[in-house]
Amino acid sequence: MKARVLIVDDEPLARGRLRALLEKEPDAEIVGEAAHGLEAVDRIGELTPDLVFLDIQMPELDGFGVLASIDPEHRPLIIFVTAFDQFAVKAFEARALDYLLKPYDRERFQAAFRRAVEEIKRAAPAPVQAKVDGLVNDLDAAGRGTDRLAIKSNGRILLIRPGDIDWVGAADNYVEIHIGTEIHLIRETISAWERRLNAGQFLRISRSAIVNLDRVKELQPLFHGEYAVILFNGVRLTLARSQRDKVQQLLGRLG
């Protein structure tokens, strides 16, 4: 069984080096390349590779943005290729993930690749992907996440700034991302979006709504411990009684 590999890097020389190394590996089948993050998302969806060598620092959409754009249930194994700072390297090591720190030698490449091949042969990628998810969360929490989010809407991949979001609402198995007069419907859970958004800027006010605190204009008490949360654009949401402990956070933002 050969590992089906996709190479993602915005530098042609870096892609060429990886291709040359992979061509010498009997367990590797190169299925394609991508020169930037948006192309990578499309290629991963089209080619369904087993393994992706993924550069982190790329224009438009970086490696973490690529990961955020892929359905976690269909995410391939990832080997990061990076010239990232020392904090990131320590995070990779703590999570027991493989990475290639530029410049890397053939021995380091082989160690990373063969480890991934063993995971693929065991057909047990889930634990590794859990570590990838954890790593992304760690780096985001440390302020190294992207300043834009990639979302799939109507067959397009859109890059949005979190601060532009007014609120997020649950709609069955989807979420609605409200940005001004635009509504983007995405097949994802509201809990997943709660994790993706900065807790200092966004607040979960009910089972079905997350609000951008900068968009809140007014807070009105209702019956039975609930509150009406009114946005500057006139949208009226409800802060559930179960979320009453968050009232002070809202009031502090209004003060």
ZINOR-V54802 format. One record per helix or strand of 3 or more residues. SS is the DSSP state (H for helix, E for strand). FROM is the first residue (numbers start at 0). TO is the last residue. Records with the same first field share a line. If there is no record, write none. Layout:
SS=FROM-TO  FROM-TO
//
This chain:
E=2-7  27-33  50-54  76-81  98-100  148-152  155-159  166-170  173-178  181-185  201-205  208-211  215-220  226-230  235-238
H=11-21  36-46  62-68  71-73  85-93  105-120  125-140  161-163  189-195  212-214  222-224  240-253
//
